[in-house]
């Protein structure tokens, strides 16, 4: 199995760009282990807690305007514009014994209530999966990658890594855990997949702009749906079919996400009105994140209902396929 470690030559720091050359190639259906780092060489933690090579990454990796260290891009042979990249998240493993959360002035849901920046470091027990968030308060970790993306359309140029969009990016969707399948529309030859922004835990909304940021390793299988494209990122979690969408306006993001879910139900054999009704009585709208320029909303349909549609989507994994 191929391994892609986070080094100055394999990461891009704070930006998405279709002009980035790939750092590895895989065949469709091949598995790959990708390591990501989220740390700063000056973090006030024991030196042996820091991920190896983090100082070199800060000193030498190509930098953009955002804060995320992203590993990739990975070229998937045969991927063309108009295809869909299928990302199976087969495993996620925390690799760092601490996480951190940053509150910054003029950012987050309450931008004017924090006059100075404050970083809180939180020890993480890698054996028990518990992290101390405040004195006497420990919560279980539920790790996921905040950033999963293909390269954006070339005409979009270089993008800040913070706002999510149709190509994925800073999804910050806490449902994308081990055992999830993610579908991303392809705009470039090879798809050019990257991952990073490890989160040990996060609430829906990510209201102060950061989760429990940490380093992690993921095992992915990258496959293709040829000649078929999704309009927005789609996911199949162990429990739900999800349609995601993003917009500066939260109302518009909610409409786009639910319309995308209705479109999936229409493709599965329902009329618009039947899908509209099913969305109203059985689907949930959740705020993915509120704080990254484009607000995120995901519409969730229970998986047992998705499997009961007249023509269930063929991208639904078989029971147990991703476990």
N, C-alpha and C positions, 0 to 999 in steps of 0.2 A: 504494500500500500504506500502511496506517495505521501510525504510529509512536507508541509510548507511552514517553516518557522518564520517568526517575525524578526527581521533584520533590517538594517538601513537600506538594503538593496531589494527587499521584498515588500516594503510597506509604502503607502502614500499617506501623508499626514495632513488631514484637514480639508481634503478636496476629493471631488469625483471628476473624471475627465476621460473622454473616449480616446484621447491621444496617448494615454499611458500604455507602454508596451507590456505584454504579459510577462509574468515572472515564472509561469509554469503552464504546461499543456496537459490536458487529460482527454481521454476518449469518453463519448457519451456512455453513461452507466457506470463509469469508474468511480471508486471511492477515494477520498482524499482527506487527510487530517490537516487542519489549519489551526495554527496557534495565533492568538491575538494578545496584545498587551495594552493595558490601561493603567498608566502610572506616570510619575514624574521623578527624575533622578533626585530631586530635592524633597521628596516626600519625607515627612518626619516620622519614619518608622525604622526599625532595625535594618541595617544595610542588607542582611541576608534575606529579608523579605522582598526586596526589589527584584523585578524580573531581570534575567540576564540580558545584557545588551541594551538596556533602556537608555543609558547615557549616550551610546553611539547612535541610537535612533534619533534622539533629540538633536544630536550634533550634525548628523549627516543625511537623514532621510529627506526626500523632497517635501516641502512644506506649502500648505495653503493657508486659508484664513480660518478654518475650523479647528476644533480641539481633538478630533478623533483620529486614532492611529488604526489604519485599515490594512489588512494583509491581502495582497493580490496585486493586480488582477490575474485570474486563472482563465486561460483560453480553453474553451470546450470545442474540440474539433467537430466541424460540420455545422456549428451554429451560425445562422444567418438572420439578418433583419427580417422580422415577421414571424419568427419562431417564438417559442416559450421555453425558458430555462426552468427545469424542475429541480428544486433543491430539497433533497431529503436530509433532514437533520437526524442522524442516526445516534449521535451521542454528544454530550457536552460535559466537560470536566473542568472544574475550577482549578487553577494552577497557582494561585496567589493567596497567602494567608491573611490578607486584609483587603478591604474595599474602602472607598472614600466617597463623600458627598460634598458638593460645593454649592454654597449659596453666594450669589454675586449681586452687587448693586445694579439696578435697572434691568434685571433679568428675572425670568420666572413669572409666576402668576401674580405675585405681589411685588413688583419691581422697585417700589419706593420705600419698602419697609425694612430694608437691610442696608444700612449705610456703608458697611465694609464687607469685603469678601471674607468668607470663612470656609475653611476646608476641615471636615471632620473625618478622621481615620477610624475605621471600625475593624477590629480583629475578627477574623473568620476562622472557625474551627473546620478544617477540611475533612475531618473524620465524621463529625456529627452533622455538618451542614448548617450550623447555627452561627449567626452573626449578631454582635452586640451593637444595636443602633443607638441606644441611650442607656444611661446607668440603670442597670437592673432589667433592661428590656432587650430580649434576644428574640430574633425571628428566624424562621427557616429560610434557607436560600432556595431560590427557584431560578436557576441560571438560564439566560438566553442571550443571544447576540442582538444588541441594539441596532447594528448595521448589517444588513444583507442587501447586496445590490449587484446589478449589472451596470456596465458603463452607460451613461446617458446618451441620448442622441448627439451626434457630433456637432450639430448646429447650436446646441445649448452651450458649448464651450466649457470652460472650467467652472465648476460649481462649488460653493461652500458646502462643507459636509453636514451642516446642521439641518436645513430644511429637507424633509422627505419629499418624494415626488413619484411619478409613474414608474421610474426605474428602480424604485425601492429606496435604498439609502438608510437614513436615520429613522427607521420604522418605529423603534422603541415600543414594540408590541410584546407585552409580557406573556402572551399566549404561545409564542414561537419557541416552545421548549423541545426537549428531546422527544422524538417520535412524531414530529410535525413535517409536513410537506409544504413548501412554498413555491409559488409560481410567479415568475417575473418575465415581463415582455422583453424581447431581445431587439436591440437597435443596431448592433455592430457585429461584424464577423468575429466568431469565437465567444460571443456574449460578454466576456471579460468580467468574471465574477470576483467580488471581494467581500470580506467579512471582518467584523471587528466590533469595538464598543461593547465589551463584555459587561453584563449586568448580573450581579448575584441575586438581586431582588429589586422589584419596582412596583409601585402602584399604578393603576390606570390613571393617566393624566400627567405623571412625572412632573408635579406642579412646581418644584423649585429648579427645574431644568436638568437635574442630574438624578440618577438612581444610586444604587450601590455599585459604583464603577470598579471594575476589577479585570484581571487577566484570566483567560480561559482558552481551552482547546476544544475544537469541534470536529467531529467526523461527519463528513458530508458525502452524499452520492449525487452527482450532477448528471442529469439526463435532459433530453429534449423532446418537446412536442413540435414536430416539424410542420411548417405552414400554418400554424395556429398561434394566435397571439391573444393574451388577456389585456384588457384596457388598463386595469389597475392591479397591483399585487393581490394575489389570492393565496389563502393558506388552508390546509386541512390539518387541524390539530387532532390529538387523540379523542377529542369530544365534539368538535364543531367544524363546520365549513365557514370560513371567514372571507369577506370581501373588505378590502381596505381602500381608503381614499384620503386625499389631503387637499386642503385649501386654506387660504388666509382667514376665511370666515368659517367659523365652526358650524353654522347652519348649512352652508354649502357643502362642507366636508361630509356632514351627516347625510344630506341628500345624495351626494355622489356615491357614498359607500352603500347605502340601501339600494340605489338604482343599479349598482354593479351586482349586488346579490340577487336582485330581481331578474337581471339579465341572465345570470347563471341558472336560475330556476326556469326561465323561459326556454333556454337552450336545452334544459332537461325535460321539456314537454309540457309545461304549464302555460296557460294563457297569462297575459299581463295581469288581469284582474284576479285570477287564482293566486298568482305569485304575490301580488300586492296584499291580498287578504292573508296569505300564509305568513308573509313578512310581518304583518301587524299583530298576528296572534301567537307566533312561535319564535320570531327572531328577536335578538337583542342588539341595541346600538350602544356601543361603549366608546368613551373618549380614550383614544390610544395615547396621545400626548397633546398638551395644550401650549407648549412653550418653545417650539422650534421654528417659528416663522410661519410655516404651514401647519395648521392644526390637523391632527389625525383622528379619524373615526373608523372603527371597524364594526361591520354588521355580522352577527354570529347566528348561524342556523344549526341546531343540534344535528349531529352527524347521522343519527338514526332516521331523522326526517329527510336529510339529503339522500340517504340510501333508498328511501321509499318513493322518490320522485319517479315519474313514468320512465324516464331515461336517465338514470343516475349518471353524473359526470364521470367520464372514463378515467379522469385523473385521480379519482378517489382511491387511496391505497386500500388493498385488501386487509381485512382484519388481521392484526399482528404483523403486517409486512414491515413496519418501521420500528417494531419493538426490539 
